[in-house]
Amino acid sequence: MKTLLVIVGWCLLLVMCWPLALLAIVLWPFVWLISLPLRLVGITLDALFALLRALLFLPARLFGYRGSSAGRAS
């Protein structure tokens, strides 16, 4: 569905301002290449925060705390 919206949006841009649409088509691979290192930084930071969370909650898990589970009756 997202791809369809992008294609329809690009077609509308092509009808309204074709030089800008062609520029967008040509520059899109370069924008994607520039964004790759930023995505890698995001993945690395996400993993780092997951590790920190696991380390901080390790003592609680060792003492038997499991958190609230949906299937557990009170």
JOGI-V715435 format. One record per residue. N is the residue number from 1. RES is the residue in one small letter. PSI is psi as a letter, one per 40 degrees, with the letter a starting at -180 (none if undefined). Layout:
BEGIN
n=N res=RES psi=PSI
n=N res=RES psi=PSI
END
This chain:
BEGIN
n=1 res=m psi=d
n=2 res=k psi=d
n=3 res=t psi=d
n=4 res=l psi=d
n=5 res=l psi=d
n=6 res=v psi=d
n=7 res=i psi=d
n=8 res=v psi=d
n=9 res=g psi=d
n=10 res=w psi=d
n=11 res=c psi=d
n=12 res=l psi=d
n=13 res=l psi=d
n=14 res=l psi=d
n=15 res=v psi=d
n=16 res=m psi=d
n=17 res=c psi=g
n=18 res=w psi=d
n=19 res=p psi=d
n=20 res=l psi=d
n=21 res=a psi=d
n=22 res=l psi=d
n=23 res=l psi=d
n=24 res=a psi=d
n=25 res=i psi=d
n=26 res=v psi=d
n=27 res=l psi=e
n=28 res=w psi=d
n=29 res=p psi=d
n=30 res=f psi=d
n=31 res=v psi=d
n=32 res=w psi=d
n=33 res=l psi=d
n=34 res=i psi=d
n=35 res=s psi=e
n=36 res=l psi=d
n=37 res=p psi=d
n=38 res=l psi=d
n=39 res=r psi=d
n=40 res=l psi=d
n=41 res=v psi=d
n=42 res=g psi=d
n=43 res=i psi=d
n=44 res=t psi=d
n=45 res=l psi=d
n=46 res=d psi=d
n=47 res=a psi=d
n=48 res=l psi=d
n=49 res=f psi=d
n=50 res=a psi=d
n=51 res=l psi=d
n=52 res=l psi=d
n=53 res=r psi=d
n=54 res=a psi=d
n=55 res=l psi=d
n=56 res=l psi=d
n=57 res=f psi=e
n=58 res=l psi=d
n=59 res=p psi=d
n=60 res=a psi=d
n=61 res=r psi=d
n=62 res=l psi=d
n=63 res=f psi=e
n=64 res=g psi=e
n=65 res=y psi=h
n=66 res=r psi=e
n=67 res=g psi=i
n=68 res=s psi=h
n=69 res=s psi=i
n=70 res=a psi=d
n=71 res=g psi=e
n=72 res=r psi=h
n=73 res=a psi=i
n=74 res=s psi=none
END
